[in-house]
Amino acid sequence: MERCTADQLRVMSFEEHVRARPAMYFRVERDSAELPTEVLQRVVWDAMHHRDGTQGQISVEITSDLSFTVEDERSHSADERGKPLPGFYGSLLDKDRWAPAAAAALSVRTVIEVWLDGQKYRQELAGAVAASPWEECPGPRRHGTRTTFHLDPSYIGPGEAIAWALRPEELQEEGCEAHPSPARFPIHDLRPGANGSAGE
């Protein structure tokens, strides 16, 4: 059996690994027509399920075949001053939440907004890497995160799209039935020809 040498080994970055093996993160391979919907589903699962095992309120907005926004009420990891802790690649992508980071790795542009105790933090990313430092300004006195993903059409493939007429139960993975959500979450599909909203 041929042995590998240290010179032949190459350590992949997180972003490279997601793109090389998407099924490890989203259950389907790159050439699957289901990939855009699976990416959305995984981000929804992450947003709904809190660290303590409870489920929170979320909303979903689909703005194009390969673009969507998920807003949730989960608290971002913070330091002793109440400021966001740097996450993946030093960005606002929380290190405790790998699903949004994996989705960002398949995106050409990601915009993340975080609310922490009356402050709002906003940052744009190219892939999973920050395109610029995050901005800070006054915000609502609540906790939450709103992230918009623009999936990479050169990676996803021509003609593929997030599924139409999605219902909330279609975006809940196995295990949700054991811990039912306290409320149905809204899905706003803003694409031309879509039926509008579901789940409200």
C-alpha positions as CSV (number, residue, x, y, z in Angstrom):
1,M,0.0,0.0,0.0
2,E,1.4,3.4,-1.0
3,R,1.9,5.7,1.9
4,C,1.4,9.5,1.9
5,T,4.2,11.7,3.0
6,A,3.8,15.0,5.0
7,D,4.6,16.9,1.8
8,Q,1.5,15.3,0.1
9,L,-0.9,16.2,2.8
10,R,-2.9,19.5,2.5
11,V,-5.0,21.0,5.2
12,M,-8.3,22.4,3.8
13,S,-9.9,25.5,5.2
14,F,-13.4,25.3,6.5
15,E,-14.7,27.0,3.4
16,E,-12.8,24.7,1.0
17,H,-14.1,21.7,2.9
18,V,-17.7,22.8,2.7
19,R,-17.4,23.3,-1.1
20,A,-15.5,20.0,-1.6
21,R,-17.9,17.9,0.5
22,P,-21.3,19.7,0.8
23,A,-23.1,16.4,1.6
24,M,-21.4,16.4,5.0
25,Y,-23.2,19.7,5.9
26,F,-26.3,19.7,3.8
27,R,-27.0,16.0,3.1
28,V,-26.8,16.2,-0.7
29,E,-24.0,16.5,-3.2
30,R,-23.2,19.6,-5.3
31,D,-25.0,18.3,-8.4
32,S,-28.3,17.7,-6.6
33,A,-31.2,20.0,-7.5
34,E,-32.2,19.9,-3.8
35,L,-29.0,21.7,-2.6
36,P,-30.4,25.2,-2.4
37,T,-33.4,24.0,-0.4
38,E,-31.2,21.8,1.9
39,V,-29.0,24.8,2.6
40,L,-32.1,26.8,3.6
41,Q,-33.4,23.9,5.7
42,R,-30.2,23.6,7.7
43,V,-30.0,27.3,8.4
44,V,-33.7,27.2,9.6
45,W,-32.9,24.2,11.9
46,D,-30.0,26.1,13.4
47,A,-32.0,29.3,13.9
48,M,-34.9,27.4,15.6
49,H,-32.9,25.3,18.1
50,H,-31.3,27.1,21.0
51,R,-28.4,25.9,23.0
52,D,-30.6,25.0,26.0
53,G,-32.8,22.7,23.9
54,T,-35.7,25.1,23.5
55,Q,-37.1,26.4,20.2
56,G,-37.5,30.1,19.3
57,Q,-39.4,32.3,16.9
58,I,-37.9,32.7,13.4
59,S,-39.0,34.1,10.1
60,V,-37.9,33.2,6.6
61,E,-37.8,35.4,3.5
62,I,-37.0,34.1,0.0
63,T,-36.0,36.9,-2.3
64,S,-34.8,35.0,-5.4
65,D,-34.1,31.4,-6.5
66,L,-30.8,31.5,-4.7
67,S,-31.2,34.2,-2.1
68,F,-32.9,34.0,1.3
69,T,-32.9,35.6,4.8
70,V,-33.5,34.0,8.1
71,E,-34.1,36.0,11.3
72,D,-34.1,34.5,14.8
73,E,-34.0,35.5,18.4
74,R,-30.9,33.6,19.5
75,S,-28.3,35.5,21.5
76,H,-24.9,35.9,19.8
77,S,-21.9,34.9,21.8
78,A,-20.6,38.0,23.7
79,D,-17.7,39.1,25.8
80,E,-17.8,40.5,29.3
81,R,-18.7,44.0,27.9
82,G,-21.6,42.6,26.0
83,K,-19.9,43.0,22.6
84,P,-20.0,40.2,20.0
85,L,-17.2,37.7,20.1
86,P,-15.4,37.2,16.8
87,G,-16.6,34.0,15.1
88,F,-15.6,32.2,11.9
89,Y,-12.6,34.0,10.3
90,G,-13.0,36.8,12.9
91,S,-16.5,37.7,11.5
92,L,-20.0,38.0,13.0
93,L,-20.7,34.4,12.1
94,D,-21.0,32.9,15.6
95,K,-18.6,30.1,16.3
96,D,-21.3,28.2,18.1
97,R,-23.4,28.1,14.9
98,W,-21.7,26.2,12.0
99,A,-24.7,26.0,9.7
100,P,-24.8,29.7,8.8
101,A,-21.1,29.6,8.3
102,A,-21.4,26.6,6.0
103,A,-24.2,28.4,4.0
104,A,-21.9,31.4,3.7
105,A,-19.2,29.2,2.3
106,L,-21.5,28.4,-0.6
107,S,-22.5,32.1,-1.1
108,V,-21.0,34.9,-3.1
109,R,-22.3,37.5,-0.6
110,T,-23.7,37.2,3.0
111,V,-25.0,40.0,5.1
112,I,-25.3,39.4,8.8
113,E,-26.9,41.7,11.4
114,V,-26.8,41.1,15.1
115,W,-28.7,42.8,17.9
116,L,-27.3,42.8,21.4
117,D,-28.6,44.9,24.3
118,G,-29.6,48.0,22.3
119,Q,-26.8,47.8,19.8
120,K,-26.8,46.6,16.2
121,Y,-23.8,45.1,14.4
122,R,-23.7,44.6,10.7
123,Q,-21.1,43.0,8.4
124,E,-20.9,41.8,4.8
125,L,-18.9,38.7,3.9
126,A,-17.5,37.3,0.7
127,G,-18.0,33.6,1.1
128,A,-17.5,32.9,4.8
129,V,-14.8,35.6,5.1
130,A,-15.4,39.2,6.2
131,A,-15.3,41.7,3.3
132,S,-14.9,44.5,5.9
133,P,-14.9,45.1,9.6
134,W,-18.4,45.0,11.2
135,E,-20.3,48.3,11.8
136,E,-21.9,49.2,15.1
137,C,-24.9,51.5,15.6
138,P,-27.8,51.9,18.1
139,G,-30.4,49.2,17.7
140,P,-33.5,47.7,19.4
141,R,-33.1,46.4,23.0
142,R,-33.4,42.7,22.1
143,H,-31.3,39.9,21.0
144,G,-31.3,38.3,17.6
145,T,-29.7,37.7,14.3
146,R,-30.7,38.3,10.7
147,T,-28.6,36.8,8.0
148,T,-29.1,37.1,4.2
149,F,-27.4,34.6,1.9
150,H,-26.8,35.0,-1.8
151,L,-25.8,31.5,-2.9
152,D,-23.1,31.2,-5.6
153,P,-24.8,30.4,-8.9
154,S,-21.5,29.2,-10.4
155,Y,-21.3,26.6,-7.6
156,I,-25.0,25.7,-7.3
157,G,-25.5,25.1,-11.0
158,P,-27.7,26.5,-13.7
159,G,-31.4,26.2,-13.3
160,E,-31.4,25.1,-9.7
161,A,-33.5,27.0,-7.1
162,I,-35.0,27.0,-3.7
163,A,-38.2,24.9,-3.8
164,W,-41.5,26.8,-4.4
165,A,-44.5,26.9,-2.1
166,L,-42.6,25.7,0.9
167,R,-44.4,25.1,4.2
168,P,-42.8,25.4,7.6
169,E,-43.0,21.7,8.3
170,E,-41.0,21.0,5.1
171,L,-38.1,23.0,6.6
172,Q,-38.0,21.1,9.9
173,E,-35.5,18.2,10.0
174,E,-35.9,14.9,11.8
175,G,-36.1,15.5,15.6
176,C,-38.4,18.6,15.4
177,E,-41.4,16.4,16.1
178,A,-39.9,15.5,19.5
179,H,-39.7,19.2,20.4
180,P,-42.5,20.9,18.5
181,S,-42.1,24.6,17.9
182,P,-44.5,26.8,20.0
183,A,-45.6,28.6,16.8
184,R,-45.6,28.2,13.1
185,F,-43.0,30.5,11.5
186,P,-43.7,32.7,8.5
187,I,-42.1,32.0,5.1
188,H,-42.3,35.0,2.8
189,D,-41.6,34.1,-0.8
190,L,-41.1,37.3,-2.7
191,R,-40.2,35.8,-6.0
192,P,-42.4,36.8,-9.0
193,G,-45.2,34.2,-9.4
194,A,-44.9,33.0,-5.8
195,N,-48.0,32.7,-3.6
196,G,-46.6,35.1,-1.0
197,S,-46.6,33.9,2.6
198,A,-47.0,30.6,4.4
199,G,-47.0,29.5,8.0
200,E,-48.5,32.6,9.6
